[in-house]
């Protein structure tokens, strides 16, 4: 790849990161700050790094050959056509960027639930000092010697497994495809997705970390929720549509499971009248589990590596596969 590349980004890389990317691309990397400049620069762009792209990108970006998604999930690009095999544009993701941050979030949510931390904060705000934990049903669950089930063993799932072992947990996990006798570091037992119910029956905690595809939409419905134990805590850091939300609300109200930590919901922003806001056994956050002060640094490393590979005509990392859907 010898031609001078035109690289455009809607992600605002720091000056230090821009210097790294400039070296990797052997070209300027233009970081766009407004829509007018975006439309102007897109006309000549060979490479775009962004979370999104306009629906009419074919007209706006006739030279585009590679789209580096600034995030790990690409389900938001479905309607644009850029993910189609015949789009003429390579799409790569930032898979791997969230492992550390979301792994810590998962255990933050589990520990908050175990210690009834949201309720303790509410008591503090009311200037109440409970004389006994029993007075306000303040919890004391432990992670040690408990079983965690990880649905989706990608970079996030592997990080969760690693941390779970540090807490002394038994680790189960599902894989989309599983070879006979296959093993995975930090995982005590692997299940094919067809045996999801068998795994769920064994779990004290369940973590959802799968990409959203036609196969994983409403992967967790009534049958799956009823397969879980009444003391199971469910954490979703995947996508809201991986769970049948109406069934989840029912399960939480009727006690099929003990609680849920939700960073994602079927509709975002979550409507103000959703019961999820007020259910006492829900810890709710606004899709921020991947936020990190090191995001710029990690995205730069991913993008720079691929820029060097692109210039050397080498296969790109994290390339989207239309057959898999991620």
N, C-alpha and C positions, 0 to 999 in steps of 0.2 A: 504494500500500500504506500505509494510514493507521493500522491497528490496531497496538497495542503487541505486539511480537513476543516470544515466549518462546524464547530461544536457549540451548541446552545443548551443552556440549562435554566429551568425555572426554579431549581433549588439554589438557594443563596449560599454557595460555598464561601468559606472564609478566605481572606487573602492568602493565607498559608496554603490552604487546600487548592486554591486556584493555581498557585505556582506549581504544585505537584502535578495537577492535571495538565497544565500547559506543557510540562516536560514530557509527560506520558503521551500526549497527543501530538507533540511537536507543532502545536498550533494554539491560537488563542481560544479560550473557553469563555463565551459570552454569557454572563449571568443576567437574566432578564428580571426587571423589577416592575414592569407595567405591561398591560395587555397590548398597547399600541406598539411598543418595541418588540414584543413577542411576535406579533404578526409580521412585522418588518423582517426580523432576522430568520423567521421560520422559512421564508421563501428560499433561502440559500442553504438551509441546514442539511448537513449529511447525517449528523448525530444529534439526538435530543435526549437530555436527562430531565425527567419530570415525573410527577405523580400522575399527570393526566395529559390528554391530547384532545384537541377539538374533534367533533364528529366529522367535520369536513376537512380533515387533515390532508387528504389526497390532493386537494386543490391548494391548500395553504403551504404544503411542504412537498413539492414534487420531487425534490432530490433526496428525501429522507430514506436512509438505508438501515439505520439502527436506532432503536428506542431503548434507552436504559431507564427502567422504572426506578424511581427514587425510593420505593417501598418494596416490601416482600410480596404483598398481595396484589394481584393484577385483575381481580374479578370486576373492578370498576371500569376496566377498559373493554369489556365484552361488547358493548353496543357500538364501539367505534369501528370495528372490523379489522383493527390492526393486529389482532391475535389470530386471524385466519391464516391458514397455511399458505394461501396465495396472495397475501397482502404485499409481498415484496419487501417487507421490513422485518429484520431480526428484532426480537424482543428479549431483553434480559432483565432479570429481577435483582433485587437486593437481598435475596434469601441469605440468611446467616447473620444479617445485621442486628436482629432483635434477640438473639439467643440469650445473652447475658442479662439484658434489661428485663425482658419478659419472664425469664427464669426467676429473677429476684421478685418480680411482681407476683408471680404465682404463689411463692412461699410467703410473701407479705400478706396476701389475701387469706391464705390458710391459717397463718398465725393470728391474724386479726380475728378470724372467726373462732379459732380455738380459745382465745382469751377474752372473747366478747368485747373487743376493743372499741367498736363503734358505740356501744352502750356506755362504756366507761367514759368516753369523751363527752357524751351527752350528760352524764352525771356531773362531770367536772364543770360543764357550762352552767349547770344549775346549782353549783356550790354544794353538792351533796357528797359526803364521805361515808360510803357504806360501812357499817360496823362489821358486816360479814358478807362474804361473796354470795352466800346463799340468799341473802335478802333480795338481791336483784338478779339472781340466777346468772352470776358471772362465771364464765366457763373456765375449765382447767384441763382441756384436752391436750394430749401430747401427740407429736408426730412419730416419736421413736416406736419401732416395732409395729407400725401401722402399714397398710397396703395402699399404694397409690397406683392408679391405672392411667396410662398416658395414651390418648387416642390421637395417633399421628406422631411418628418418631422421626421428624425432620430435625433441623438445627435447634429449634425451640424445645422439642420433645427430648432430645438428647441432653440438653442443658438441664432440664427439669429432672431427668433421671440421675444426672451427676449430683445435683444438689440433694435429691431425695436420699441418695446413699449416704451423704454426709450427715443427714438427720437420722440415720439408722432405719430407714424405711425399706419395706419390700417393694420392688418395682416390677410392675407388669406393663405391657405396652402392645399396641396393635401396629401392624405394618400393612400398607396397601398390597404389597407383594412379599411373599415369604418363602424362602427356599427351605427344603427339609433340613432339620437340625441347625438352622441358622441361629447364630447368637449375636448379641449386641452388648457392648460394654455398659455396665451399670444396670442392666436389665436382667431380672431373674427369670422371666418367662415372656416369650413373644407369642402373640396370637395373630392369626390371620383375621382380617376384618369380618369374615363370615362367622367368627366365633366371638364377636363383640359382646354378646349377652353373657357368655360364659365368664369373660373377664370382668364385666361390670358387677357380677354377683359377688366377686371376691374383694371388692374395693371399699376402702374407707374414704378415699379421696379419688376424684376423677378429674383429669385435666384434658380439655379439648384443644388440640393444636394442629388441626388439619386445614389445608387450603379449602376454600369454597369452590366446589365443582358440582356438576349435576348429580354425581354419586354421593356427595357429602351433604347436600341440602336436606335439612330435616333428618340428618343421620340419627339424632337423638330425639325420639318421639315418645309416645306413651309406653310402648313396650320396653324401650330402653330405660326410661325413668323408673318403671315398675321393677326392672331387673336389679336396680341399685338397692342398697340397704337403707333403712330408715335413718341411720346416722351418717350417711354419705354426704360429703360436701363436694359440690360440682363447681369447677372453675372453667370459664370459657374465655380463652384469649385467641380464638380463631376468628370466626365471623358469626354474627347473630343468627343468620339463617341456617347455621349448622344445627340449631335447636328449634324444635316446634315450640315457639314461645308461649302459646296458649296452654299447651300441655305442661310446660315448665311451671307456669304460674299456678296451675291446678296442683301440681305435685308439691310445690312449696306451701300452698295453703293447706293441703290435706295431709302433709307430713309423709309423703312417699320418700322424700329425701330430707336431710336436715337443713340444708341451705345451699346458696349459690353465690359465687363471686363472678360478676359479669362485667367485663370491660367492653363488651359488644352486645348489641341488641338487633332485632330484626329490622327495626326502623330507627335511623339515626338522623337528627337528634331524636331521642326517645320522647314520645308525646307526653305532655304534662299530666295527662290523666291515667298513665300506665300504673297498674298496681305495683310494679317493680320498685317504684320510688318509696313506697311505704311498707312493704313487707319487711318484718323485723329480721327475717333470716336471709336477707339479700345484702351483699356489699356491692355497690354499683359505682362504676367509674366511666367517664365519657371517652372511651376508646383512646386511652393515653398510656397503655401498658408498654408501648414501644418507645415512648419519649425518653431521650437520654442526652446528657450534656456532651456525649461522645458520638452523637449521630453523624455529625459532619465528618469527623475523623474516619469513622467506619465506612461511610458511603464513599468517601474519597478513595480509600484503599480498594474497594470493590470496583469502582469506576475506572481508576487509574490502571489497575491490572488488566481490565478488559480493553482499555484504550491501547495499551501496549500490544496486546494479543491481536486486536483488530488491525493495527498497522503492520503486524508481522504475518497477517493472513492465517492466524491460528484460531482454533475453535474458541468461542467465548464461553466464559463461566456463567452458570445460572440461566442458560438459554431456555426460554419458554417452549414447552412441547405441546402443540395442539392436541395430540393424542391423549396425553395425561390430563391436560387442563390446568397445568401449573408449570 
